[in-house]
Amino acid sequence: MAIWIPDLSSREGPKYLRIVEAMAEDIATGRLAEGTRLLPHRELAYQLGVSPNTTSRAYAEAVKRALLKGEVGRGTFVRSSGADPAQAEPESLKRPESGPIDLSRNLPMPGFSEQHIRRVVAEIAKDTGLGSMLDYQTDTDLLHHRAAGQTWLARCGVASDLDCIVPVVGGQHGILSVLMALLQPGDLLLAEALTYAPVLAMAARLNLQAGAVAMDGNGVLPEAFEAWCRDAKPKAFYLTPTLQAPTTATLSEARRTRIAQIAAQYGVILIEDDVFGPLKSDKPTPLAQITPETTIYVTSLSKAVAPGLRVGFLKAPAKLAAALHHAVNLSVWMTPPLTLEVASRLIKDGTATEMTKQQQRIARQRQRLVQDILGMAAIPTPSDGFHVWLPLPEGWRADVFSSECARLSVRVSEARSFAMNASDAPEAIRLCVSHEANEERVQRGLEIIAGVLRQKPSGSSMVI
Ligand SMILES: Cc1ncc(COP(=O)(O)O)c(C=O)c1O
């Protein structure tokens, strides 16, 4: 059984907090696995040369932050990989109609796709070509699916040859395929300091090293990326330049150009996750268009059309496309031709574009609700996507704020859930306005949050 003893040598601040920060970081990077049993606090105190009072306080704080759970008579265990308590509960993703209001999930608005998909499925059922879709396929079969991908990519602002397009089972599978295909154990993968957490879990599983690139309110800092390139040898940089997850920042053209130059200069592969890109109307040029030879572009129909289709596309530099096709082969043999057929028809006849516009319209409507209820001043980067980034007023700690919201039956996500280094997590939360089907419930949830924002954090909830 692995025994966890944190390395506190490079940390500052009160000892008990150093232990908690090391624990959060090790959980986020996968070094400390879910379900691991920790040493009894007295034993850990002995190992670290600190007082039992310190480790006892650290464990209590870690339980409060939902990093650990204690089971009487069995010991103390790691609760889950850094996810916030609302997300950690095993539960359905069905859109709630009663009970707690869920503003924690970044999913598209429900209810629009069904009629279109019903129509297309009926058309396919009558099609004489159905038989060929039920067979195994090679990369060269069903080229018209890649042609549909080409049309979708063009709408995302990315031009591509058919050979460079790799259909995947959604964006997540696309990212995993890229990491599997192009990085070796021990390679350094960079990501924005606040990022899409599953990518960190993938990196840990593939035994990659991970490095956090610093951000400001406008997204990732090119100079921080360059510093990593000078000081270490990153193999790839995973980033979401448009409607960043979770901060909503969209990188300016100037930052994009600079990042593209740095990547080309140091030979770093850019993995551009643009799953939210289709929602943005005035979207800057994708990195894949600025520097096509160094960027792998990841797009998906999940946010704009329907996540259950599980269809996405990678656009790779010509020299890397074969390796990506191979990774898809290895992982799933092929992206299911039937769902690709549904997606292709929706793309080709323009329905996918209409569905995207519908998502945009409702997202904007709900974003206006956010501004009306929380006030423009609370939201540094008004967004036209599904999520909202809310830095908390002075004195609030994000875990305490989210617990207070949960107590009032509203679920939100803390910045810590997205932080590569838990100690860098700002006191901020992410709200998502699209998961709830009913706008009145969103409104009620936002009003409750506005009420919490008006409260003064009590003494015990102050940041120390
Ligand atoms: C930033 C980001 N990238 C990728 C994905 C995965 O997308 P897909 O559903 O297409 O796999 C998500 C899903 O929430 C996401 O938020």
The ligand as an SDF file (V2000), in Angstrom:
LIG
                    3D

 16 16  0  0  0  0  0  0  0  0999 V2000
  -12.9520   22.7710  -22.1340 C   0  0  0  0  0  0  0  0  0  0  0  0
  -13.5700   21.4800  -22.5350 C   0  0  0  0  0  0  0  0  0  0  0  0
  -12.9320   20.7090  -23.4180 N   0  0  0  0  0  0  0  0  0  0  0  0
  -13.4340   19.5320  -23.8230 C   0  0  0  0  0  0  0  0  0  0  0  0
  -14.6350   19.0720  -23.3400 C   0  0  0  0  0  0  0  0  0  0  0  0
  -15.1520   17.7350  -23.7890 C   0  0  0  0  0  0  0  0  0  0  0  0
  -16.0440   17.9000  -24.8310 O   0  0  0  0  0  0  0  0  0  0  0  0
  -16.8010   16.6620  -25.4750 P   0  0  0  0  0  0  0  0  0  0  0  0
  -18.1310   16.5570  -24.8250 O   0  0  0  0  0  0  0  0  0  0  0  0
  -16.9030   17.0120  -26.9190 O   0  0  0  0  0  0  0  0  0  0  0  0
  -15.9680   15.4560  -25.2660 O   0  0  0  0  0  0  0  0  0  0  0  0
  -15.3430   19.8330  -22.4040 C   0  0  0  0  0  0  0  0  0  0  0  0
  -16.6210   19.3500  -21.8760 C   0  0  0  0  0  0  0  0  0  0  0  0
  -17.2170   19.9090  -20.9920 O   0  0  0  0  0  0  0  0  0  0  0  0
  -14.8010   21.0710  -21.9970 C   0  0  0  0  0  0  0  0  0  0  0  0
  -15.4300   21.8410  -21.0980 O   0  0  0  0  0  0  0  0  0  0  0  0
  1  2  1  0
  2  3  1  0
  2 15  2  0
  3  4  2  0
  4  5  1  0
  5  6  1  0
  5 12  2  0
  6  7  1  0
  7  8  1  0
  8  9  2  0
  8 10  1  0
  8 11  1  0
 12 13  1  0
 12 15  1  0
 13 14  2  0
 15 16  1  0
M  END
$$$$
